[in-house]
């Protein structure tokens, strides 16, 4: 390979070439050899006319426009993906109520399948994902404390997988290879069954080996258990901090919340002045030891793992998380405007993990929704998310 092209195939150089017209410098067979060495389907660039970026003298990706002159340019086809990061903020899966236990607790049944799906994680950047229900992250499972859960898992993918839930359950239901049923092979099914305990902000993920590969490829999702006494009414969002190694070199090229880089820069999240906002925040980033969440011009209360009804940290504007850590953030905004949130690692923010809240007065909220392609249904799901004392979703 020519030495100049080799220098371009750095962590940021590869991303820039994939997004811009310079991609033509690298032939498909070079990309194929890179991926073949990692036993993966190659990522391939399909830049559109608007998906152009410039490269500065240090090789950093510099967008033609956007806050801080640092944003991915172009649009991801959410319809092709089969999921929308904005909808994932409020798209809870409550399962189906199929009966009661002998002591009168609800039985919630969920259908989850594993499959191999190519997804677009940034404009023109495709990734060969392993998925739960065809999306990354998988469905956001939600229930109430002490509900009896029944999760019917079917593996339609090309690799063995499991479902491992963070919570209390027996060893047979832990989704770990070599224990109980262990790994579920392609074409096989298994039902995980346990009680929802403890309440909090949790996650589930595949625990098949090699673990870092199965998690990085996209096999994870939110698992939220509401306390029986409920929490104060709020606008609630699920934010999964994730990242993708597009050239399979053991380092991430795209960082995001809910999979698509800079999605919430291009489509700021609409909220109202003065309303309580509750974020269920989960970090699943592979290859980087620490991730973080920072909010501009504001502070939040933090509930570590969401397992308490009183904050474990007050008046914070930054929280650090290792992989698998999670918690609940609560805050409100005093004034209208666009307020940034992002990882407080500059590289992560520049490579996709950065967004805005669009804070408006109540009378301007309908227009703010329409501006980013949302409607009253999205609004309702965000403000009526709890499974406790809400017949619409219980």
C-alpha positions as CSV (number, residue, x, y, z in Angstrom):
1,X,0.0,0.0,0.0
2,X,1.3,3.5,-0.8
3,X,2.7,5.1,2.4
4,X,0.5,8.3,1.9
5,X,-2.6,6.2,1.8
6,X,-1.5,4.1,4.8
7,X,-1.1,7.4,6.8
8,X,-4.7,8.3,5.8
9,X,-6.0,5.0,7.1
10,X,-5.7,6.2,10.7
11,X,-8.5,6.3,13.1
12,X,-9.8,9.7,12.0
13,X,-8.4,9.5,8.4
14,X,-10.4,6.4,7.7
15,X,-13.6,8.1,8.9
16,X,-12.9,11.2,6.9
17,X,-12.3,9.2,3.7
18,X,-15.5,7.2,4.3
19,X,-17.5,10.4,4.6
20,X,-16.0,12.5,1.8
21,X,-15.1,12.4,-1.8
22,X,-11.6,11.2,-1.0
23,X,-12.9,7.7,-0.5
24,X,-12.2,7.1,-4.1
25,X,-8.5,7.0,-3.3
26,X,-8.9,3.7,-1.5
27,X,-10.0,0.8,-3.6
28,X,-12.6,-1.7,-2.5
29,X,-10.0,-4.5,-2.4
30,X,-8.0,-2.6,0.3
31,X,-11.1,-2.3,2.4
32,X,-11.9,-5.9,1.8
33,X,-8.4,-7.0,2.9
34,X,-8.7,-4.9,6.1
35,X,-12.0,-6.5,7.0
36,X,-11.0,-10.0,5.9
37,X,-8.1,-9.9,8.3
38,X,-10.6,-9.4,11.1
39,X,-13.1,-12.1,9.8
40,X,-15.8,-9.4,9.2
41,X,-17.9,-8.1,6.4
42,X,-16.2,-4.9,5.2
43,X,-17.5,-1.5,6.0
44,X,-18.0,0.4,2.7
45,X,-18.5,4.1,2.0
46,X,-21.5,5.3,0.0
47,X,-21.1,9.1,0.3
48,X,-24.0,11.2,-1.0
49,X,-23.7,14.6,-2.6
50,X,-24.2,16.3,0.7
51,X,-22.1,14.0,2.8
52,X,-18.8,15.9,2.3
53,X,-16.2,17.0,4.8
54,X,-12.9,18.7,4.7
55,X,-9.7,17.5,6.4
56,X,-7.5,20.0,8.3
57,X,-3.7,19.8,8.4
58,X,-3.7,17.3,11.3
59,X,-6.1,14.9,9.7
60,X,-9.0,15.8,11.9
61,X,-12.4,15.7,10.3
62,X,-13.7,19.3,10.0
63,X,-17.3,19.6,8.8
64,X,-18.3,22.3,6.5
65,X,-20.9,23.4,8.9
66,X,-22.1,22.7,12.5
67,X,-21.4,23.8,16.0
68,X,-17.7,24.3,16.6
69,X,-17.0,23.4,12.9
70,X,-17.1,19.8,13.9
71,X,-20.0,17.7,12.9
72,X,-20.8,14.8,10.6
73,X,-22.5,16.0,7.4
74,X,-25.3,14.3,5.7
75,X,-28.3,12.3,6.8
76,X,-28.7,8.7,7.8
77,X,-31.6,6.7,6.2
78,X,-33.5,5.7,9.4
79,X,-36.2,4.0,7.3
80,X,-33.6,1.7,5.8
81,X,-32.1,1.1,9.2
82,X,-35.5,0.2,10.6
83,X,-35.0,2.3,13.7
84,X,-34.7,6.0,14.5
85,X,-32.5,7.3,17.4
86,X,-35.1,10.0,18.2
87,X,-37.8,7.4,18.6
88,X,-35.5,5.2,20.7
89,X,-35.5,7.9,23.3
90,X,-39.1,7.1,24.2
91,X,-39.8,3.7,22.5
92,X,-40.3,1.4,25.5
93,X,-41.2,-2.2,25.1
94,X,-43.6,-3.2,27.9
95,X,-44.1,-6.7,26.6
96,X,-47.6,-8.4,26.7
97,X,-49.5,-8.9,29.8
98,X,-50.4,-12.6,29.6
99,X,-51.7,-13.4,33.1
100,X,-50.8,-13.3,36.8
101,X,-48.7,-15.3,39.1
102,X,-50.3,-17.3,41.9
103,X,-49.8,-14.3,44.2
104,X,-51.3,-11.8,41.8
105,X,-48.2,-10.3,40.2
106,X,-48.4,-9.4,36.4
107,X,-46.7,-11.7,34.0
108,X,-45.1,-9.8,31.1
109,X,-44.0,-11.7,28.0
110,X,-41.5,-10.4,25.5
111,X,-40.3,-11.8,22.1
112,X,-36.7,-11.2,21.3
113,X,-34.7,-12.5,18.3
114,X,-31.1,-12.3,17.3
115,X,-30.1,-11.5,13.7
116,X,-27.3,-10.2,11.5
117,X,-28.2,-6.8,10.1
118,X,-26.2,-4.1,8.3
119,X,-26.9,-0.7,9.8
120,X,-25.9,2.9,8.9
121,X,-24.2,4.5,11.9
122,X,-23.2,7.8,10.2
123,X,-23.9,9.3,6.8
124,X,-22.5,6.8,4.3
125,X,-20.9,4.5,7.0
126,X,-22.4,1.0,7.2
127,X,-21.6,-1.5,9.9
128,X,-22.3,-5.3,10.0
129,X,-24.2,-5.5,13.3
130,X,-25.4,-8.3,15.4
131,X,-28.8,-7.3,16.7
132,X,-31.7,-7.9,19.1
133,X,-34.9,-7.4,17.1
134,X,-33.0,-6.0,14.2
135,X,-31.9,-2.8,15.9
136,X,-29.0,-1.3,17.9
137,X,-29.6,-0.9,20.7
138,X,-32.1,-3.7,21.1
139,X,-35.6,-3.0,22.5
140,X,-35.8,-1.0,25.7
141,X,-37.5,-3.5,28.0
142,X,-39.5,-1.8,30.7
143,X,-41.6,-3.3,33.6
144,X,-42.5,-2.7,37.2
145,X,-40.7,-4.0,40.3
146,X,-41.6,-7.6,41.1
147,X,-43.3,-8.2,37.7
148,X,-42.7,-11.8,36.5
149,X,-40.9,-11.6,33.2
150,X,-40.9,-14.2,30.4
151,X,-38.5,-13.5,27.5
152,X,-38.8,-15.8,24.5
153,X,-35.4,-15.6,22.8
154,X,-34.9,-17.0,19.3
155,X,-31.5,-17.0,17.5
156,X,-31.8,-16.4,13.7
157,X,-28.2,-15.2,13.4
158,X,-25.1,-16.9,12.2
159,X,-23.5,-17.1,15.7
160,X,-24.4,-18.5,19.1
161,X,-25.8,-15.8,21.4
162,X,-27.3,-15.4,24.9
163,X,-29.3,-12.8,26.8
164,X,-27.7,-11.7,30.1
165,X,-29.7,-9.3,32.3
166,X,-28.2,-7.1,35.1
167,X,-30.5,-7.9,38.0
168,X,-31.4,-10.7,40.4
169,X,-32.2,-14.1,38.9
170,X,-31.1,-17.8,39.2
171,X,-27.9,-19.0,37.7
172,X,-29.9,-21.0,35.1
173,X,-31.3,-17.7,33.8
174,X,-28.0,-15.8,33.7
175,X,-27.3,-16.3,30.0
176,X,-23.7,-17.3,30.5
177,X,-22.0,-20.0,28.4
178,X,-21.6,-23.3,30.3
179,X,-24.3,-22.5,32.9
180,X,-27.8,-23.7,32.5
181,X,-28.8,-23.7,28.9
182,X,-25.8,-21.5,28.1
183,X,-25.3,-20.3,24.6
184,X,-28.3,-20.5,22.2
185,X,-27.1,-21.8,18.8
186,X,-28.3,-20.5,15.5
187,X,-31.8,-21.9,14.8
188,X,-32.5,-22.6,18.5
189,X,-34.7,-20.9,21.1
190,X,-34.9,-20.5,24.9
191,X,-37.1,-18.7,27.4
192,X,-35.6,-16.7,30.2
193,X,-37.9,-16.3,33.2
194,X,-37.4,-14.4,36.4
195,X,-38.7,-11.6,38.6
196,X,-38.0,-7.9,37.9
197,X,-35.7,-7.0,40.8
198,X,-34.2,-4.5,41.9
199,X,-35.9,-1.4,40.5
200,X,-33.5,0.8,38.6
201,X,-31.8,1.6,35.3
202,X,-30.2,-1.6,34.1
203,X,-29.2,-3.3,30.8
204,X,-29.0,-6.6,29.1
205,X,-26.5,-7.9,26.6
206,X,-25.2,-11.0,24.9
207,X,-22.6,-12.8,27.1
208,X,-21.3,-15.2,24.4
209,X,-17.6,-15.4,23.8
210,X,-15.6,-13.4,22.8
211,X,-17.5,-11.0,24.9
212,X,-16.0,-7.8,23.6
213,X,-17.0,-8.8,20.0
214,X,-20.6,-9.6,20.8
215,X,-21.2,-6.4,22.8
216,X,-19.3,-4.2,20.3
217,X,-21.3,-5.6,17.4
218,X,-24.5,-4.3,18.9
219,X,-26.0,-6.9,21.2
220,X,-27.3,-4.9,24.1
221,X,-30.3,-2.9,25.3
222,X,-31.9,-1.0,28.1
223,X,-33.7,-2.8,31.0
224,X,-35.7,-0.4,33.2
225,X,-37.6,-1.5,36.3
226,X,-40.0,1.1,37.8
227,X,-40.2,1.2,41.6
228,X,-43.7,0.3,42.9
229,X,-44.2,3.7,44.4
230,X,-43.2,5.4,41.1
231,X,-41.1,8.4,40.5
232,X,-42.3,12.0,40.1
233,X,-43.8,12.8,36.7
234,X,-41.2,13.8,34.1
235,X,-40.3,13.7,30.4
236,X,-38.2,10.5,30.2
237,X,-35.6,9.5,27.7
238,X,-33.4,6.4,27.2
239,X,-29.9,7.3,26.1
240,X,-27.5,4.4,25.2
241,X,-23.9,5.6,24.9
242,X,-22.3,3.4,22.2
243,X,-19.5,3.3,19.6
244,X,-18.4,1.4,16.6
245,X,-15.0,0.1,15.3
246,X,-15.6,0.4,11.6
247,X,-12.3,-1.0,10.4
248,X,-12.0,-3.6,13.2
249,X,-8.6,-2.4,14.5
250,X,-9.6,-2.4,18.1
251,X,-10.4,1.3,18.3
252,X,-13.7,3.1,17.7
253,X,-14.3,5.5,14.7
254,X,-17.9,6.5,15.5
255,X,-19.3,7.5,18.9
256,X,-23.0,8.1,19.5
257,X,-26.0,8.1,21.7
258,X,-28.5,5.6,20.3
259,X,-26.2,4.5,17.5
260,X,-26.2,7.3,14.9
261,X,-23.3,9.8,15.2
262,X,-24.4,13.5,15.7
263,X,-28.0,12.6,15.2
264,X,-29.1,15.0,18.0
265,X,-26.9,17.8,16.6
266,X,-28.9,17.7,13.4
267,X,-32.2,17.0,15.2
268,X,-32.1,18.7,18.6
269,X,-34.3,17.0,21.2
270,X,-37.4,19.1,22.0
271,X,-38.2,19.8,25.6
272,X,-40.1,22.5,27.5
273,X,-38.8,25.2,29.8
274,X,-39.3,24.2,33.4
275,X,-40.3,20.6,33.0
276,X,-38.5,17.8,34.8
277,X,-36.4,15.7,32.4
278,X,-35.3,12.2,33.4
279,X,-32.6,10.5,31.4
280,X,-31.9,6.8,31.7
281,X,-28.2,6.8,30.8
282,X,-26.3,3.6,30.0
283,X,-22.7,3.2,28.8
284,X,-21.8,0.2,26.6
285,X,-18.8,1.6,24.7
286,X,-16.2,-1.1,24.0
287,X,-12.4,-0.5,23.7
288,X,-12.5,2.8,25.7
289,X,-12.2,2.5,29.5
290,X,-14.3,5.6,30.4
291,X,-17.1,7.4,28.8
292,X,-18.9,10.5,30.1
293,X,-22.0,12.7,29.9
294,X,-21.7,16.5,30.2
295,X,-24.5,19.1,29.9
296,X,-24.1,22.8,29.1
297,X,-25.4,25.7,31.2
298,X,-27.2,23.3,33.6
299,X,-26.7,20.8,36.4
300,X,-28.4,17.5,37.2
301,X,-29.1,15.2,40.1
302,X,-27.8,11.6,39.6
303,X,-29.2,8.3,40.8
304,X,-26.4,5.7,40.6
305,X,-27.8,2.6,38.8
306,X,-31.3,4.1,39.5
307,X,-31.6,1.8,42.6
308,X,-32.5,4.7,45.0
309,X,-35.3,7.1,45.2
310,X,-33.0,9.9,46.5
311,X,-30.1,11.2,44.5
312,X,-26.7,9.7,45.1
313,X,-25.1,12.9,43.6
314,X,-26.5,16.4,43.5
315,X,-25.8,19.4,41.3
316,X,-23.5,17.8,38.8
317,X,-22.8,18.7,35.2
318,X,-20.6,15.7,34.3
319,X,-20.8,12.0,35.1
320,X,-18.1,9.4,34.3
321,X,-19.0,5.8,33.5
322,X,-17.1,2.6,32.7
323,X,-18.7,0.0,30.4
324,X,-21.8,-1.4,32.0
325,X,-22.4,1.5,34.4
326,X,-25.6,3.4,34.2
327,X,-27.8,5.7,36.2
328,X,-30.6,8.3,36.1
329,X,-30.2,12.0,35.5
330,X,-32.8,14.5,36.5
331,X,-32.8,18.2,35.5
332,X,-34.8,21.1,34.1
333,X,-34.0,24.1,32.0
334,X,-34.7,27.7,33.2
335,X,-34.5,29.5,29.9
336,X,-35.3,28.7,26.2
337,X,-32.5,28.0,23.8
338,X,-30.3,25.2,22.4
339,X,-28.2,23.5,25.1
340,X,-25.5,21.1,24.2
341,X,-24.8,17.7,25.8
342,X,-21.8,15.5,24.9
343,X,-19.0,13.3,26.1
344,X,-16.4,15.3,27.9
345,X,-13.7,13.5,25.9
346,X,-13.2,15.8,22.9
347,X,-12.4,13.0,20.5
348,X,-15.7,11.2,21.3
349,X,-17.6,14.4,20.8
350,X,-15.9,15.2,17.5
351,X,-16.6,11.6,16.2
352,X,-20.3,11.7,16.9
353,X,-21.1,11.8,20.6
354,X,-22.6,15.3,20.8
355,X,-26.1,16.7,20.7
356,X,-28.5,19.5,21.6
357,X,-31.7,19.9,23.7
358,X,-34.0,22.4,22.0
359,X,-35.7,24.1,25.0
360,X,-38.8,26.1,24.1
361,X,-41.8,27.7,25.8
362,X,-44.9,25.4,26.0
363,X,-46.6,27.5,23.3
364,X,-43.7,26.8,20.9
365,X,-43.5,23.1,21.5
366,X,-45.7,21.8,18.6
367,X,-43.5,23.7,16.2
368,X,-40.3,22.3,17.8
369,X,-41.7,18.8,17.4
370,X,-42.5,19.4,13.7
371,X,-39.1,20.8,13.0
372,X,-37.5,17.5,13.7
373,X,-40.2,15.2,12.3
374,X,-42.0,14.4,15.6
375,X,-45.6,14.5,16.7
376,X,-48.0,14.3,19.6
377,X,-47.5,10.5,19.9
378,X,-43.7,11.0,20.6
379,X,-44.6,13.7,23.2
380,X,-47.1,11.4,24.9
381,X,-44.7,8.4,25.1
382,X,-42.1,10.7,26.6
383,X,-44.4,11.9,29.4
384,X,-46.3,8.7,30.0
385,X,-43.5,6.1,30.2
386,X,-43.8,4.6,33.7
387,X,-45.5,1.3,34.1
388,X,-46.7,2.3,37.6
389,X,-50.3,3.8,37.9
390,X,-50.6,4.3,34.1
391,X,-53.2,2.0,32.6
392,X,-52.2,3.0,29.1
393,X,-48.9,1.0,29.4
394,X,-49.5,-1.4,32.3
